[in-house]
Every structure is written in C-alpha cells, then in structure tokens.
Amino acid sequence: MVVERGPAGSGSQRVEIDMKEIEEILQRALTGPISPEEHRKLRAAMETLGWLQAEIGRKNASLGRLRKLIFGTPKTEKTSQILGEGAKEPAREGEEKAEDPPQAASDAPEPAPPPKGHGRNGADAYAGAQRVSVPHETLKAGDPCPEKGCEGKLYRLPEPRVLVCVRGHVPLQATVYEREALRCALCGKLFVAGLPDGLHHCKKYDPTASAMIGLLKYGTGMPFYRLDGLQENVGVPLPAATQWEVVREGAKDLLPVYEELVRQAAQGEVLHNDDTPMTILEHLKENEERKKEKERTGTCTTGIVAKAGEHQIALFYTGREHAGENLTKVLSEREGQRGPPIQMCDGLDRNRPDEPFETILGNCLGHGRRKFVDVVESFPRECRYVLETLRDVYRHDATARAAGMSPQERLRYHQGRSGPLMEGLRAWMEEQFAQKKVEPESSLGGAICYMQKRWARLTLFLREPGAPLDNNIAERALKKAILHRKNALFFKTENGARVGDVFMSLIHTAELNGVNPFEYLTELLTHARHVRDHADLWMPWNFRQTVTTLRRAAAG
C-alpha cells in the first residue's frame, strides 16, 4: 500500500500496490517508456517513501502517529479504549513518587451508565408501524371463563399480546388506474370513468414521493442514480432527472419553513457551528479565474445547531462562505433586545461571526482532548492524567444532564465538582514548563500550549450557565453532509446545493426533536399553501397540532 498525495489541501488516498508490481514497472522503465498509469503508481510510491522519511525524522514521530496517518484514526477515542482498563502506571525505576501527576479527582467519579444492549427491538420501537387491534374471536371482557369447572369472569389485560410483521416494499410504489372509456357510436362523445374517492386532485408524484426521495437522497445519502437503478429493477421506473425535478419543486414548498427555522434559531441561547469541505461542480469552472484574482476558491458546508428553549434546530449552508460568515447570516435575524448568545466552535478564527455581531465564545474541549490522544503512545503517563481528568469532567456533565438540572444548577454543580479538576489540570500544565519536564517544542508541549492558549474559552462552562463542553452536536450534524459527499461526491450547481441544504435542515431538525422526518416532510408538502402563510405553525414540535386543527375544520 502507498499513499497518493493530492494537491495542497486536497487530501490523500490509499493506493493498493505490491512490491512485485513496482519491480515490474521498474523493469519496463529500463527497456522503454511506461504508461501514464504506471508512472502515477511509481510516483505515488516515491512520494510515500519521502513522506515517511520526513515523518520519521521529526522529533515527535511515533509509530502510533504514523499508523494514524496511513491507516486513519480509530473508530472511538474513549478513554478506556485509549488507555486500557488497567490501573495507572507505576513510577519508573529511580523516579520519586512526588513526580507523579496528582490524582484526577478528589472523590470517586459517578459510575458510567451501562452500555445499550444489542437485542431485538420491542414492539414499542416500531413507532411508524400501522397498528391493527384484533379482538378475540369468541370472547369479550365480562364473559364467564370457558375453562371447565371455573366460575370466574374474564377481564381485559392492559397490555395486549403483540406480533410484529415486517414486509418489504419498494421505496416508491406506483398505482396505474385503468379508467374505462366509452364512446357513442353515433355522436362520438367520450365517457370516461371517474377517479376513486380522494384522487380528484391527484398528481403523478404526490407529496409522499417528494418526501421519500428527499429523505433517501439528503437524509441517508442515496444518490439519484442508485435509486434510479433500484426502481428500474422493481418495475417502477424513476429516472434520476425526474427525481431531481421532484425534489426541486418540493424544496420551493419547504423553503418558508426553512426560513422560519433560521429566524427561530437566531433567537437561540446556544449556537454551535462548524465546516466540512464540499464540492460544487459549477464552482470548479470559476476557480481558475478566481485564482488569478486571488479570490477564495474553496467550497464547504456549514452546519449550525441552535438550542432555543427546549428545542434544537439544525441549519445547513453550502457555498464559498465559512462557518463564521454563515453564522452572521443567522444572527442578522436575531431580535435586538436579546443579548449575545453563547457560541461553541473549534479554535479557528473563521468560525467567529463578522461585526457587529457578538457572541460569548467557547471552544471545544473535545478538540483540546484530542491533542493528547494523538500523542498518548509517546507520553502515556502525562496523557493518562489529562485524559482521566477530562473523563471525570464529562462524567459530571452526564450526571447533570441525567438529573435534569437547570442551567444555573448545572453551573453550580460544575463549579463544585469540575472546577477543582480543571484548576488542577491548569496548574499541572504550568508545572510541566516551569520545571522543564516538557519541552514546549515537543508534541506534548504543543498539546499543552493549545490548551493554555484557549483556556478561558475551553472552560466557559465554569462561568456561563448553559455553556456546553464541546462542539460534538455540530460535528454529528455535519455527518449528513459528509454522508452525501461520500455517496454522491458533489453538488452539480449552487441551486442543487440550496435544495440539499433545505432538505437536510428539515430532516435533521426533525430527528433532533424526536419526530419522524418522512411524516414531517409529507405533511409540509401536503399542506404547502397553509405552510406558505403560517410557517411558524409548522415546526417539528407543533405541526401535529396544526394538522389536527385543519382536519377538524375541514370535517366541520
């Protein structure tokens, strides 16, 4: 295996090549020219060799770091997986016990909750299933017991006995209505059978079709061409171009709700934001000219998650703007009497909003922790102390969430439990440099410097009620965009990216609030006219009440 290095900023990819293949290419190079593909592989092998030599020559090189660079990071960074379940390392021979870092916590940490099981789903898990009540064939509550010799009476149990039956269906089904047609032999007038009840205003692609295509494409990452092939195989053709037309028209009806989500997100108490790279083919044609003018050529998707009261709102923006510029768009909708919100992001300056908007800025503690995870194999003793300290802080936060504490209660709890831990960590980091135990230029020194430089923003949760510890919720939201990038690779146009942003925002907001996204999209598209005029009544947390009200009005 070698690593083919792309242009600066474009990343790298693994290329599988064995040594026998390299030897064959070298032999052909002695007798004549080699093909462009062979040249690419040989170049990749040479670049990999030079890259490895440079990494090994670095002061902070380690086998663990090289493994991560070549094979990627592990799937989990839990402290137990990184450090193992054993006890703390004993002091090295010749070292004084006083040299050991202080204990991570003065009191025993709360036990972690047990992991979720992997058994079968119960009937309650099938919230979207059709439910059919089946009465007993011959008996009912109050009847005498049919058991011979028993004089008791039957009563109904509060919990029925259930049977879950799962059937396979095509993602998009079609019904062909063959309407009988009659023509008069004398006058030639045509008489055609009417449609069944409820189909008088039926379109070829009804709201459920747009909702399903949008959910598959922007919610689960299924590209149009893949759904095209599936539908063709099951005899219900749905070309990729038709799918695009359906979701494009659907996005127009969903846009008022997206804009209302932006307005309500702007009023949130806490705003998370982050970026991930994204490609828009339309932009690639412009980039050559933009390079000449020294203008920005990159494209990314910004994920913003707002906590507004009891609700969470996810917003996506795809284009040339960075996370801070997109956050500026959101904050422009913020009501003037509201104070600055708490903002959680990583340490990049481009995540901050533009003037005149201000936020109470916090940085992600998870990013600071990851710096020590990267060097744990080279400095196991020191990193163990840091990781176990932060583990206890996270456990305190989990306890506060489980207890349903208010922001003020959570703040006092963290100040009492996590405050001493973080103060001990700060003093320990200062001691490493003051007593020259760690070189600032080393990889461990770099991790410490990262934490020290951002210490005030990393510990915002000890001063501001409701301040989160990390930016994980925004990083999880961006998995929607990453899933799309892995499967579809790109958006074709800016308009296509805009359609994707609308669908992703509504889908993930529904998920964050425990709502079935297919049901939600279907209701929005079914009541598009009412949605356009009353978007605030069609949020994931109140749309069901609105649907009930409209149905009662129609029935009455």
LOTOR-211419 format. One line per 2 residues: number of its first residue (from 1); their letters; for each residue x, y, z of C-alpha. Coordinates in nm, 3 decimals, decimal comma. Example, Ala and Ser with C-alpha at 12.3 -4.5 7.8 and 13.67 -1.06 7.14 Angstrom:
<atoms>
1 = as = 1,230 -0,450 0,780; 1,367 -0,106 0,714
</atoms>
This chain:
<atoms>
1 = mv = 0,000 0,000 0,000; 0,117 0,354 -0,078
3 = ve = -0,042 0,690 -0,018; -0,107 0,905 -0,323
5 = rg = -0,070 1,266 -0,219; -0,301 1,511 -0,394
7 = pa = -0,256 1,887 -0,445; -0,220 2,101 -0,133
9 = gs = -0,537 2,094 0,067; -0,696 1,818 -0,139
11 = gs = -0,600 1,532 0,096; -0,466 1,191 0,002
13 = qr = -0,592 0,845 -0,080; -0,465 0,492 -0,035
15 = ve = -0,349 0,307 -0,346; -0,301 -0,070 -0,325
17 = id = 0,032 -0,166 -0,490; 0,250 -0,466 -0,405
19 = mk = 0,628 -0,477 -0,442; 0,611 -0,722 -0,733
21 = ei = 0,415 -0,466 -0,933; 0,671 -0,194 -0,853
23 = ee = 0,955 -0,423 -0,969; 0,775 -0,495 -1,299
25 = il = 0,728 -0,123 -1,361; 1,096 -0,057 -1,293
27 = qr = 1,199 -0,336 -1,536; 0,982 -0,189 -1,813
29 = al = 1,128 0,154 -1,745; 1,475 0,015 -1,835
31 = tg = 1,366 -0,100 -2,180; 1,120 0,167 -2,287
33 = pi = 0,858 0,421 -2,183; 0,597 0,332 -1,920
35 = sp = 0,226 0,412 -1,933; 0,076 0,717 -1,756
37 = ee = -0,097 0,486 -1,507; 0,232 0,310 -1,425
39 = hr = 0,401 0,648 -1,393; 0,131 0,759 -1,144
41 = kl = 0,180 0,449 -0,929; 0,559 0,481 -0,933
43 = ra = 0,537 0,848 -0,842; 0,297 0,768 -0,555
45 = am = 0,540 0,507 -0,421; 0,834 0,752 -0,430
47 = et = 0,630 1,029 -0,265; 0,521 0,790 0,008
49 = lg = 0,882 0,692 0,075; 0,990 1,055 0,101
51 = wl = 0,694 1,142 0,321; 0,767 0,853 0,560
53 = qa = 1,133 0,953 0,584; 1,031 1,309 0,671
55 = ei = 0,786 1,190 0,937; 1,035 0,950 1,095
57 = gr = 1,291 1,231 1,109; 1,058 1,457 1,302
59 = kn = 1,109 1,500 1,676; 0,754 1,398 1,761
61 = as = 0,732 1,097 1,533; 0,582 0,783 1,679
63 = lg = 0,459 0,452 1,546; 0,110 0,538 1,665
65 = rl = 0,109 0,869 1,479; 0,237 0,709 1,160
67 = rk = -0,028 0,437 1,186; -0,299 0,701 1,211
69 = li = -0,159 0,897 0,916; -0,150 0,588 0,694
71 = fg = -0,449 0,386 0,810; -0,671 0,654 0,962
73 = tp = -0,786 0,726 1,318; -0,960 0,461 1,527
75 = kt = -1,340 0,450 1,535; -1,355 0,550 1,902
77 = ek = -1,149 0,778 2,125; -1,298 0,667 2,456
79 = ts = -1,054 0,690 2,744; -1,093 0,320 2,823
81 = qi = -1,000 0,228 2,464; -0,701 0,463 2,454
83 = lg = -0,554 0,388 2,796; -0,690 0,039 2,856
85 = eg = -0,877 -0,073 3,165; -0,571 -0,130 3,383
87 = ak = -0,455 0,076 3,676; -0,233 0,382 3,647
89 = ep = 0,126 0,314 3,552; 0,371 0,281 3,846
91 = ar = 0,658 0,524 3,873; 0,961 0,438 3,663
93 = eg = 1,261 0,299 3,844; 1,462 0,576 4,002
95 = ee = 1,178 0,828 3,992; 1,038 0,983 4,307
97 = ka = 0,674 0,924 4,383; 0,625 1,302 4,407
99 = ed = 0,698 1,324 4,035; 0,367 1,152 3,956
101 = pp = 0,084 1,381 3,846; -0,185 1,448 4,106
103 = qa = -0,499 1,237 4,115; -0,765 1,335 3,864
105 = as = -1,047 1,363 4,116; -1,068 1,404 4,492
107 = da = -1,382 1,195 4,512; -1,481 0,881 4,328
109 = pe = -1,643 0,958 3,989; -2,000 0,858 3,927
111 = pa = -2,029 0,516 3,759; -2,081 0,531 3,386
113 = pp = -2,424 0,418 3,262; -2,434 0,062 3,129
115 = pk = -2,396 0,031 2,750; -2,704 -0,013 2,538
117 = gh = -2,794 -0,371 2,457; -2,800 -0,527 2,114
119 = gr = -3,113 -0,740 2,146; -3,421 -0,735 1,931
121 = ng = -3,640 -0,428 1,907; -3,961 -0,446 2,106
123 = ad = -4,300 -0,357 1,959; -4,278 -0,006 2,109
125 = ay = -3,975 0,065 1,888; -4,195 0,049 1,575
127 = ag = -4,344 0,395 1,620; -4,415 0,433 1,247
129 = aq = -4,585 0,096 1,204; -4,952 0,053 1,124
131 = rv = -5,132 -0,083 1,431; -5,428 -0,317 1,400
133 = sv = -5,642 -0,412 1,701; -5,753 -0,777 1,682
135 = ph = -6,046 -0,867 1,914; -6,088 -1,222 2,039
137 = et = -6,291 -1,436 1,801; -6,549 -1,560 2,055
139 = lk = -6,486 -1,393 2,391; -6,509 -1,045 2,539
141 = ag = -6,446 -0,883 2,880; -6,711 -0,983 3,135
143 = dp = -6,785 -1,324 2,984; -6,764 -1,629 3,211
145 = cp = -6,441 -1,827 3,187; -6,479 -2,106 2,930
147 = ek = -6,243 -2,328 3,129; -6,434 -2,634 3,256
149 = gc = -6,510 -2,615 3,626; -6,407 -2,245 3,658
151 = eg = -6,669 -1,990 3,764; -6,459 -1,676 3,716
153 = kl = -6,515 -1,389 3,472; -6,279 -1,257 3,205
155 = yr = -6,120 -0,911 3,219; -5,906 -0,731 2,961
157 = lp = -5,534 -0,710 3,025; -5,389 -0,358 2,995
159 = ep = -5,114 -0,480 2,759; -5,223 -0,685 2,455
161 = rv = -5,012 -0,968 2,317; -4,830 -0,836 2,012
163 = lv = -4,691 -0,980 1,690; -4,469 -0,764 1,469
165 = cv = -4,483 -0,849 1,099; -4,234 -0,668 0,874
167 = rg = -4,293 -0,673 0,498; -4,075 -0,546 0,217
169 = hv = -4,190 -0,263 -0,006; -4,040 -0,063 -0,290
171 = pl = -3,927 0,286 -0,172; -4,161 0,443 -0,426
173 = qa = -4,463 0,249 -0,544; -4,697 0,331 -0,831
175 = tv = -5,061 0,257 -0,899; -5,197 0,256 -1,254
177 = ye = -5,568 0,344 -1,268; -5,718 0,194 -1,583
179 = re = -6,028 0,408 -1,631; -6,288 0,254 -1,857
181 = al = -6,359 0,468 -2,164; -6,683 0,454 -2,368
183 = rc = -6,762 0,637 -2,692; -7,100 0,688 -2,854
185 = al = -7,117 0,518 -3,194; -7,347 0,792 -3,326
187 = cg = -7,234 1,128 -3,182; -6,881 1,023 -3,093
189 = kl = -6,894 1,166 -2,739; -6,644 1,008 -2,498
191 = fv = -6,740 0,893 -2,149; -6,452 0,812 -1,906
193 = ag = -6,486 0,654 -1,562; -6,412 0,888 -1,274
195 = lp = -6,129 0,851 -1,026; -6,175 0,677 -0,691
197 = dg = -6,263 0,893 -0,392; -5,976 1,111 -0,273
199 = lh = -5,795 1,117 -0,609; -5,974 1,403 -0,780
201 = hc = -5,669 1,630 -0,742; -5,407 1,357 -0,768
203 = kk = -5,072 1,443 -0,925; -4,840 1,189 -1,078
205 = yd = -4,588 1,250 -0,799; -4,772 1,321 -0,476
207 = pt = -4,618 1,468 -0,157; -4,508 1,128 -0,026
209 = as = -4,293 1,079 -0,337; -4,110 1,408 -0,286
211 = am = -4,070 1,337 0,086; -3,929 0,988 0,026
213 = ig = -3,687 1,093 -0,248; -3,566 1,384 -0,036
215 = ll = -3,523 1,162 0,270; -3,330 0,896 0,076
217 = ky = -3,108 1,148 -0,100; -3,037 1,406 0,170
219 = gt = -3,117 1,204 0,482; -2,947 0,871 0,408
221 = gm = -2,705 0,963 0,128; -2,859 0,753 -0,153
223 = pf = -2,762 0,916 -0,487; -3,027 0,969 -0,752
225 = yr = -2,863 0,720 -0,989; -2,868 0,446 -0,726
227 = ld = -3,239 0,491 -0,655; -3,292 0,507 -1,033
229 = gl = -3,141 0,158 -1,067; -3,338 0,017 -0,777
231 = qe = -3,669 0,147 -0,909; -3,593 0,020 -1,258
233 = nv = -3,525 -0,329 -1,121; -3,862 -0,348 -0,943
235 = gv = -4,062 -0,222 -1,239; -4,142 0,130 -1,115
237 = pl = -3,901 0,347 -1,318; -3,796 0,678 -1,167
239 = pa = -3,513 0,837 -1,368; -3,253 1,044 -1,185
241 = at = -3,354 1,357 -1,378; -3,715 1,310 -1,269
243 = qw = -3,609 1,266 -0,906; -3,425 1,598 -0,922
245 = ev = -3,730 1,774 -1,066; -3,950 1,634 -0,789
247 = vr = -3,722 1,742 -0,501; -3,653 2,078 -0,664
249 = eg = -4,024 2,158 -0,670; -4,064 2,019 -0,321
251 = ak = -3,789 2,245 -0,187; -3,987 2,551 -0,304
253 = dl = -4,275 2,447 -0,079; -4,039 2,373 0,211
255 = lp = -3,846 2,700 0,186; -4,083 2,904 0,413
257 = vy = -4,029 2,653 0,696; -3,651 2,663 0,643
259 = ee = -3,656 3,042 0,667; -3,867 3,024 0,983
261 = lv = -3,617 2,778 1,131; -3,341 3,031 1,060
263 = rq = -3,540 3,304 1,235; -3,607 3,091 1,541
265 = aa = -3,250 2,959 1,552; -3,126 3,318 1,563
267 = qg = -3,306 3,363 1,896; -3,130 3,061 2,049
269 = ev = -2,931 3,071 2,371; -2,651 2,848 2,238
271 = lh = -2,525 2,824 1,879; -2,282 2,557 1,757
273 = nd = -2,111 2,585 1,417; -1,851 2,400 1,211
275 = dt = -1,748 2,335 0,848; -1,673 2,038 0,625
277 = pm = -1,540 2,051 0,265; -1,791 2,014 -0,017
279 = ti = -1,764 2,027 -0,397; -1,994 2,218 -0,631
281 = le = -1,909 2,137 -0,992; -2,035 2,474 -1,111
283 = hl = -1,768 2,641 -0,898; -1,482 2,441 -1,046
285 = ke = -1,526 2,622 -1,376; -1,488 2,957 -1,200
287 = ne = -1,190 2,869 -0,986; -0,921 2,929 -1,247
289 = er = -1,031 3,290 -1,287; -1,069 3,330 -0,911
291 = kk = -0,714 3,203 -0,860; -0,584 3,473 -1,094
293 = ek = -0,770 3,735 -0,890; -0,650 3,572 -0,566
295 = er = -1,009 3,518 -0,455; -1,139 3,234 -0,242
297 = tg = -1,183 2,907 -0,434; -1,282 2,662 -0,161
299 = tc = -1,636 2,538 -0,100; -1,775 2,395 0,221
301 = tt = -2,093 2,301 0,401; -2,155 2,478 0,731
303 = gi = -2,357 2,306 1,000; -2,522 2,524 1,266
305 = va = -2,715 2,374 1,556; -2,909 2,614 1,777
307 = ka = -3,056 2,538 2,118; -3,363 2,757 2,150
309 = ge = -3,552 2,683 2,469; -3,647 2,315 2,476
311 = hq = -3,587 2,268 2,103; -3,284 2,212 1,881
313 = ia = -3,261 2,346 1,526; -3,014 2,230 1,259
315 = lf = -2,925 2,452 0,963; -2,701 2,378 0,665
317 = yt = -2,535 2,624 0,427; -2,328 2,513 0,127
319 = gr = -2,117 2,760 -0,069; -1,797 2,960 -0,054
321 = eh = -1,876 3,116 0,286; -1,714 2,983 0,603
323 = ag = -1,891 2,895 0,927; -1,849 3,243 1,076
325 = en = -1,994 3,414 0,769; -2,293 3,180 0,767
327 = lt = -2,342 3,237 1,140; -2,350 3,608 1,060
329 = kv = -2,647 3,544 0,828; -2,831 3,371 1,110
331 = ls = -2,751 3,638 1,371; -2,882 3,908 1,136
333 = er = -3,229 3,768 1,220; -3,171 3,799 1,596
335 = eg = -3,404 4,034 1,781; -3,229 4,344 1,907
337 = qr = -3,330 4,318 2,272; -3,164 3,979 2,311
339 = gp = -2,812 3,969 2,444; -2,526 3,788 2,270
341 = pi = -2,570 3,409 2,254; -2,318 3,150 2,362
343 = qm = -2,122 3,023 2,062; -1,941 2,688 2,064
345 = cd = -1,689 2,606 1,791; -1,332 2,491 1,744
347 = gl = -1,036 2,728 1,770; -1,036 2,856 1,408
349 = dr = -1,091 3,231 1,375; -1,306 3,182 1,065
351 = nr = -1,580 3,032 1,283; -1,649 3,366 1,450
353 = pd = -1,926 3,591 1,314; -1,847 3,920 1,146
355 = ep = -1,902 4,256 1,311; -2,120 4,400 1,452
357 = fe = -2,247 4,068 1,592; -2,101 3,946 1,919
359 = ti = -2,113 3,608 2,088; -1,993 3,464 2,417
361 = lg = -1,727 3,245 2,262; -1,643 2,899 2,389
363 = nc = -1,404 2,648 2,236; -1,449 2,274 2,206
365 = lg = -1,292 2,082 2,495; -1,304 1,771 2,277
367 = hg = -1,055 1,927 2,034; -0,815 2,002 2,318
369 = rr = -0,851 1,647 2,446; -0,779 1,506 2,101
371 = kf = -0,436 1,672 2,101; -0,338 1,446 2,391
373 = vd = -0,500 1,141 2,232; -0,268 1,189 1,933
375 = vv = 0,047 1,168 2,147; -0,062 0,919 2,414
377 = es = 0,176 0,647 2,290; 0,477 0,876 2,325
379 = fp = 0,377 1,023 2,663; 0,148 0,766 2,828
381 = re = 0,197 0,883 3,188; 0,127 1,251 3,123
383 = cr = -0,159 1,190 2,882; -0,322 0,946 3,121
385 = yv = -0,358 1,221 3,381; -0,507 1,466 3,130
387 = le = -0,747 1,216 2,975; -0,868 1,081 3,308
389 = tl = -0,922 1,433 3,440; -1,132 1,526 3,138
391 = rd = -1,314 1,192 3,161; -1,430 1,284 3,512
393 = vy = -1,541 1,629 3,392; -1,752 1,466 3,120
395 = rh = -1,899 1,226 3,375; -2,005 1,520 3,590
397 = da = -2,173 1,674 3,286; -2,355 1,348 3,212
399 = ta = -2,476 1,338 3,572; -2,610 1,694 3,541
401 = ra = -2,799 1,603 3,223; -2,941 1,284 3,373
403 = ag = -3,066 1,478 3,676; -3,240 1,734 3,453
405 = ms = -3,058 2,027 3,615; -3,138 2,382 3,506
407 = pq = -2,852 2,586 3,351; -2,789 2,760 3,684
409 = er = -2,792 2,433 3,879; -2,561 2,272 3,625
411 = lr = -2,321 2,569 3,653; -2,303 2,540 4,032
413 = yh = -2,258 2,163 4,005; -1,967 2,202 3,761
415 = qg = -1,809 2,476 3,969; -1,815 2,248 4,272
417 = rs = -1,710 1,922 4,101; -1,533 2,008 3,775
419 = gp = -1,381 2,339 3,883; -1,114 2,181 4,110
421 = lm = -1,034 1,924 3,840; -0,976 2,189 3,573
423 = eg = -0,777 2,408 3,813; -0,557 2,110 3,896
425 = lr = -0,508 2,044 3,525; -0,413 2,408 3,462
427 = aw = -0,159 2,403 3,745; -0,017 2,073 3,621
429 = me = 0,034 2,214 3,269; 0,213 2,521 3,406
431 = eq = 0,433 2,296 3,618; 0,545 2,092 3,314
433 = fa = 0,704 2,401 3,157; 0,813 2,574 3,478
435 = qk = 1,007 2,269 3,598; 1,124 2,187 3,245
437 = kv = 0,961 1,845 3,249; 0,829 1,901 2,896
439 = ep = 0,981 2,086 2,602; 0,737 2,341 2,451
441 = es = 0,853 2,235 2,103; 0,765 1,868 2,160
443 = sl = 0,435 1,716 2,054; 0,319 1,703 2,419
445 = gg = 0,427 2,064 2,460; 0,220 2,155 2,157
447 = ai = -0,088 1,989 2,307; -0,035 2,176 2,635
449 = cy = 0,017 2,507 2,454; -0,307 2,452 2,260
451 = mq = -0,498 2,415 2,587; -0,324 2,706 2,760
453 = kr = -0,380 2,946 2,470; -0,756 2,877 2,470
455 = wa = -0,801 2,807 2,841; -1,062 3,077 2,908
457 = rl = -1,277 2,962 2,615; -1,229 2,592 2,695
459 = tl = -1,357 2,649 3,050; -1,655 2,868 2,961
461 = fl = -1,883 2,603 3,112; -1,745 2,702 3,456
463 = re = -1,864 3,063 3,416; -2,167 3,077 3,185
465 = pg = -2,497 2,897 3,257; -2,581 2,659 2,973
467 = ap = -2,236 2,667 2,810; -2,158 2,324 2,656
469 = ld = -1,831 2,138 2,695; -1,773 2,065 2,328
471 = nn = -1,894 2,106 1,973; -1,989 1,742 1,917
473 = ia = -2,350 1,821 1,828; -2,239 2,029 1,526
475 = er = -1,990 1,763 1,419; -2,264 1,499 1,434
477 = al = -2,492 1,722 1,227; -2,225 1,754 0,959
479 = kk = -2,232 1,376 0,916; -2,539 1,439 0,697
481 = ai = -2,327 1,643 0,457; -2,034 1,400 0,482
483 = lh = -2,263 1,107 0,402; -2,386 1,292 0,093
485 = rk = -2,027 1,371 -0,009; -1,917 1,009 0,028
487 = na = -2,201 0,876 -0,187; -2,286 1,149 -0,439
489 = lf = -1,938 1,314 -0,431; -2,065 1,665 -0,516
491 = fk = -2,350 1,903 -0,587; -2,379 1,996 -0,951
493 = te = -2,493 2,358 -0,910; -2,546 2,619 -0,639
495 = ng = -2,920 2,566 -0,677; -2,874 2,193 -0,617
497 = ar = -2,673 2,270 -0,303; -2,951 2,502 -0,186
499 = vg = -3,211 2,229 -0,232; -2,990 1,990 -0,035
501 = dv = -2,948 2,245 0,246; -3,325 2,287 0,279
503 = fm = -3,397 1,913 0,293; -3,103 1,834 0,525
505 = sl = -3,202 2,113 0,764; -3,563 1,997 0,795
507 = ih = -3,470 1,627 0,815; -3,206 1,670 1,087
509 = ta = -3,414 1,919 1,285; -3,695 1,663 1,289
511 = el = -3,450 1,395 1,408; -3,313 1,618 1,684
513 = ng = -3,666 1,672 1,816; -3,770 1,305 1,801
515 = vn = -4,002 1,346 1,501; -4,039 1,106 1,206
517 = pf = -3,882 1,308 0,920; -4,084 1,129 0,649
519 = ey = -4,411 1,209 0,824; -4,297 1,568 0,879
521 = lt = -4,194 1,630 0,516; -4,513 1,467 0,388
523 = el = -4,738 1,691 0,599; -4,546 2,003 0,497
525 = lt = -4,573 1,919 0,127; -4,940 1,816 0,157
527 = ha = -5,036 2,148 0,319; -4,798 2,363 0,116
529 = rh = -5,043 2,653 0,081; -5,103 2,680 0,455
531 = vr = -4,730 2,635 0,521; -4,651 2,931 0,298
533 = dh = -4,874 3,164 0,501; -4,818 3,024 0,853
535 = ad = -4,470 2,873 0,861; -4,439 2,924 1,238
537 = lw = -4,719 2,669 1,289; -4,526 2,402 1,102
539 = mp = -4,223 2,346 1,322; -4,137 1,983 1,411
541 = wn = -4,266 2,040 1,767; -4,609 2,183 1,674
543 = fr = -4,702 2,059 1,325; -4,917 1,772 1,452
545 = qt = -5,144 2,013 1,641; -5,175 2,220 1,323
547 = vt = -5,267 1,914 1,114; -5,531 1,813 1,371
549 = tl = -5,680 2,163 1,367; -5,701 2,171 0,987
551 = rr = -5,865 1,829 0,971; -6,126 1,926 1,229
553 = aa = -6,202 2,245 1,038; -6,238 2,050 0,712
555 = ag = -6,466 1,794 0,878; -6,683 2,059 1,045
</atoms>
